[in-house]
Amino acid sequence: MGHRGAGYQRRRRADGLALQPRDLQRGRGVTTVIEPQLRDRATAVVIRDGKVLLVHGRNPTFAMPGGGIELGESADCAAMRELFEETGLKASQTKFLFIMETAIHRHHVFLIEADGEVDAGPEISEFRWWDKKENLPIYSHVESILERL
């Protein structure tokens, strides 16, 4: 094993990935590992007639309604708020499912029952009730969430 220089440590990030040069900060002979800070997000899983509600904004890749949890806001309230902002749907029942971490987000996932018709908000370009058969571009975390349902 070759010499790697003072302060080099072989470590892994919190998400299990190998450290990259951008994860290290050097100064005065000490190496500090910069751990990525996960951003808490609320994710709303809405299922009707066996189909999952998916939305997308400017990016054509679909996701479930959701977004960042605001300071002082509970995860379930954030899921209901994001669902309403993005789709106009009001939650009638909310059930916590699980927390799932990705490289940059901590998703608080809720199964939500909501009545009414979707009225996409200004940040949503398109919505779909997805039967999982149609080939849609979806984020990998959506696939992971669906596998756990």
N, C-alpha and C positions, 0 to 999 in steps of 0.2 A: 504494500500500500504506500503510495507516494505521499510526500509532504504536501499538505493542502493550505498551509499558511496559518498564521496566528489567528486564533479566534474562530476558526472554522468548526462548525458543529454539524454533524449529520443528523438532521431532525426532519420530522414530517409536520405538515400543517395540521390544524384541527380537523380538516375535512379528509385527512388521510393521504392527500396528494404530496408528492415530494416537493420540497422547498425549491423555489426558483430564485434566480438572482434578484428579481424585483421584491422578493419577500425579505431580503436582508438589508440591514442598514448598518454601515460601518462607521466607527468613530473612536478615536483614541485607543486603538488596539482591542476594542470590544465589538463583538458582533451581536446585534439585537435581532431577534426573530420578530418580524411584523406579522402577527396573526390576523387574518382577515376577520373583520367584524361582520357577523351575520345580521342581516336586516330582517326584522320580524314582519311577516306578511300574513294576512288573513285570506283564506281561499274558500270560496263558496262552491260546493258541489250541489247542483240542482238537477234532479232526474225526474223526467216525466215520460210516461209510457215507454220506459226502458231506454230513453235517449238522454244524453248528458248535454247540458247547456254549455256551449263554448263561445268565446268572443275573441275578437282581435281589433287592435287599434291601427296605427299607421303600419306597423309590421304585420305582414300577412300570416304570421304563425299564430295559431289559435291557443288559447289558454282558458282556464275557468275564470269566472269573474272573481276579482279580488284585488288586493293592493296593500300598501303599507299601513301598519297600525300606528295611529297617531299617539303622541305623548299623552298618557293618562287614560287612553281608551282601552277597553277590554277587547280581547281577540274576537269574541262573538259579536260584539257591537260593530267592530271594524268589518267583519264579514257581511253583516246585514247592511251597513252603510255602503260598502263598495258594490254589493249586489244592486242596491237601489240606484246609486249613481250611474252605474254602467248599463243597467237593463230596465230600470223603472219598476222592477219587481219588489214587492214588500214581503219580507219573511213572515210566515205564519208559525213556523216551528223551526228550531235550530238544535242540532245535536252535534256535540264535539266528537270528532272521529279520532284524530291523531295529530302529532307534530312530525313533520318530515323536513330534514335538513338537506339542502343542496350546497354547492360550493359557496354561494353568496347569500342565500335566503334561508330563513327558518319559517316554513309554512305551517300555520295553524289551520288545520283543515276541518271544515264543518259541513255536515249534510243539512241542507236547508230546503224546507218546503215553502213554496211561494205560489200564490195564485195570480191569475191575470195574464195579460199578453206582454211580451217583451217590447219595450219602447227604448231602443238603444240611445244612450246618452252621447254627448258630443265627442267624447274620447273613444267611442267605439265605432269602427267602420263597418263591421259585419258581425252577426251572431248566427249560430247554427244549433239546432237540436241534433246532436250527433249520435248515430246508432252504432258507432265503432266499426262499421263495415266500409263506409265511405273513406277513401284515402285522402286525409286532410293533413296539412302541415301542422303538427302540434309540438309543443315543447316537451322535452324528455321528462320534466317533473310531472306533467299531466299524465303521461303513461305510467309513471311510478305510483301516482295517487290512485289511478284506476285499478292497477294491479292489487292494491291493498284493500279495495272495497269488497 
